[in-house]
Amino acid sequence: MMEVEVVDIRKASGEGKLRAFADVKFGGSLIVKGFCVLEGVKGAFVRVPSKSTKDGRWLDTIAVDDFLKPEVETKVMEAYEREVDGVDS
């Protein structure tokens, strides 16, 4: 499996559903910025980087396959929980 590492996590300020931003390194060399931790009806979840279109829809700017997605979600949520708890990794 490809190495996945969260290189930065930043709590979001404000009242909305956005909880944090994360930058993730893949394979020790490629850093993808803009993963988000959002609060949903069933709890917090990770969203891949996306952008808004002119008509207000959101489109993913990258795709993470089903094989790698659980690893990314786990690493980002662990980093987010450490950030919320104030624990250094």
Residue frames relative to the residue before (quaternion, step in Angstrom):
aa qw qx qy qz dx dy dz
M 1.0000 0.0000 0.0000 0.0000 0.00 0.00 0.00
M 0.5410 -0.6241 0.4645 0.3195 3.55 -1.12 0.73
E 0.4922 -0.6466 0.4992 0.3009 3.55 -1.06 0.78
V 0.0704 -0.7790 0.6230 0.0056 3.57 -0.94 0.99
E 0.0521 0.8021 -0.5894 0.0809 3.58 -0.77 1.07
V 0.3183 -0.7075 0.5943 0.2120 3.57 -0.95 0.86
V 0.1902 -0.8193 0.5346 0.0821 3.58 -0.52 1.18
D 0.7943 0.0137 -0.0261 0.6068 3.60 1.22 -0.33
I 0.0014 -0.7584 0.6518 -0.0059 3.55 -1.12 0.78
R 0.0319 -0.8059 0.5904 -0.0307 3.55 -0.85 1.02
K 0.3950 -0.7036 0.5366 0.2469 3.55 -0.76 1.04
A 0.3820 -0.7075 0.5497 0.2265 3.54 -1.09 0.78
S 0.3214 -0.7191 0.5752 0.2210 3.54 -1.12 0.60
G 0.6172 0.5665 -0.3999 0.3718 3.54 -1.19 0.42
E 0.6228 -0.6074 0.4015 0.2863 3.50 -1.40 0.14
G 0.5501 0.6695 -0.3879 0.3142 3.63 1.13 -0.36
K 0.7193 -0.4398 0.3345 0.4211 3.53 -1.33 -0.30
L 0.5495 0.6131 -0.3931 0.4094 3.59 1.24 -0.34
R 0.1675 -0.8144 0.5523 0.0611 3.58 -0.74 1.08
A 0.8075 -0.1103 0.1111 0.5687 3.61 1.00 -0.79
F 0.2993 -0.6845 0.6283 0.2171 3.50 -1.43 0.31
A 0.0687 -0.7981 0.5976 0.0335 3.59 -1.10 0.67
D 0.2064 -0.7218 0.6462 0.1374 3.53 -1.24 0.67
V 0.1273 -0.8227 0.5540 0.0008 3.56 -0.74 1.12
K 0.2490 -0.7558 0.5923 0.1264 3.55 -0.99 0.98
F 0.1606 -0.7855 0.5952 0.0534 3.55 -0.92 1.02
G 0.8632 0.0777 -0.0669 0.4943 3.55 -0.96 0.91
G 0.6347 -0.5804 0.3220 0.3958 3.57 1.15 0.53
S 0.7933 0.3225 -0.1765 0.4853 3.60 1.19 -0.03
L 0.7442 0.3760 -0.2256 0.5039 3.64 0.96 -0.71
I 0.1197 -0.7870 0.6030 0.0515 3.59 -0.68 1.11
V 0.1244 -0.7666 0.6285 0.0441 3.54 -0.88 1.05
K 0.2070 -0.7941 0.5660 0.0786 3.55 -0.67 1.16
G 0.7450 0.4788 -0.2922 0.3611 3.53 -1.22 0.50
F 0.3589 0.6738 -0.5535 0.3329 3.60 1.11 0.43
C 0.1870 -0.7937 0.5721 0.0884 3.60 -1.07 0.71
V 0.2321 -0.6857 0.6626 0.1920 3.51 -1.27 0.55
L 0.0597 -0.8031 0.5923 -0.0273 3.54 -0.69 1.18
E 0.3708 -0.6929 0.5673 0.2462 3.56 -1.20 0.55
G 0.0746 -0.8078 0.5847 0.0052 3.55 -0.67 1.15
V 0.7512 -0.3749 0.2902 0.4592 3.55 -1.32 -0.09
K 0.7625 0.3466 -0.1760 0.5171 3.59 1.03 -0.83
G 0.7314 -0.3740 0.2297 0.5220 3.61 1.22 0.32
A 0.7256 -0.4313 0.3165 0.4328 3.53 -1.35 -0.08
F 0.0175 0.7799 -0.6255 0.0163 3.55 -1.19 0.67
V 0.4565 -0.6766 0.5174 0.2571 3.56 -1.32 0.42
R 0.1143 -0.7679 0.6283 0.0494 3.55 -1.03 0.91
V 0.4728 -0.6586 0.5070 0.2927 3.55 -1.05 0.84
P 0.6597 -0.4909 0.3646 0.4368 3.61 -1.18 0.35
S 0.0193 0.8015 -0.5949 0.0566 3.55 -1.01 0.85
K 0.1972 -0.7620 0.5995 0.1454 3.55 -1.30 0.19
S 0.4894 -0.6587 0.4991 0.2783 3.52 -1.23 0.59
T 0.3301 -0.7181 0.5761 0.2082 3.56 -1.08 0.76
K 0.6957 -0.4730 0.3358 0.4237 3.57 -1.26 0.21
D 0.7194 0.4228 -0.2567 0.4877 3.59 1.10 -0.60
G 0.6469 -0.5892 0.2959 0.3831 3.59 1.25 0.42
R 0.5210 0.6106 -0.4340 0.4091 3.60 1.24 0.07
W 0.3304 -0.7182 0.5734 0.2150 3.58 -1.27 0.42
L 0.1019 -0.7882 0.6062 0.0292 3.56 -0.93 0.96
D 0.4750 -0.6511 0.5131 0.2953 3.56 -1.02 0.86
T 0.3172 -0.7572 0.5394 0.1872 3.58 -0.97 0.83
I 0.7530 0.1573 -0.1470 0.6217 3.59 1.30 -0.17
A 0.2788 -0.7238 0.5987 0.1999 3.55 -1.31 0.27
V 0.1328 -0.7549 0.6376 0.0765 3.56 -1.01 0.86
D 0.3942 -0.7545 0.4681 0.2372 3.59 -0.60 1.11
D 0.6936 -0.5075 0.3360 0.3853 3.55 -1.29 0.43
F 0.6072 0.5646 -0.3475 0.4379 3.59 1.18 -0.50
L 0.7636 0.3773 -0.1762 0.4935 3.58 0.96 -0.92
K 0.5356 0.6842 -0.3874 0.3081 3.60 1.11 -0.63
P 0.6721 0.4875 -0.3340 0.4461 3.67 0.79 -0.81
E 0.6265 0.5350 -0.3321 0.4593 3.59 1.06 -0.72
V 0.6487 0.5054 -0.3093 0.4775 3.59 0.95 -0.89
E 0.6672 0.5085 -0.3053 0.4507 3.59 0.83 -0.96
T 0.6591 0.5139 -0.3055 0.4562 3.59 0.92 -0.91
K 0.6864 0.4884 -0.2899 0.4542 3.59 0.83 -1.00
V 0.6690 0.4898 -0.3079 0.4666 3.61 0.91 -0.86
M 0.6746 0.4853 -0.3086 0.4629 3.61 0.88 -0.86
E 0.6224 0.5246 -0.3449 0.4673 3.62 1.02 -0.70
A 0.6606 0.4913 -0.3044 0.4792 3.59 0.95 -0.88
Y 0.6377 0.5261 -0.3238 0.4602 3.60 0.99 -0.79
E 0.6661 0.4981 -0.3049 0.4640 3.59 0.90 -0.90
R 0.6315 0.5080 -0.3350 0.4805 3.61 1.04 -0.71
E 0.6450 0.5216 -0.3168 0.4599 3.59 1.00 -0.81
V 0.6652 0.4958 -0.2988 0.4716 3.58 0.93 -0.88
D 0.7059 0.4466 -0.2493 0.4900 3.58 1.01 -0.84
G 0.4401 -0.7138 0.4481 0.3099 3.61 1.23 -0.22
V 0.4657 0.6701 -0.4410 0.3736 3.58 1.18 0.59
D 0.3664 -0.7029 0.5652 0.2283 3.58 -0.95 0.91
S 0.4752 -0.6903 0.4666 0.2828 3.59 -1.05 0.74
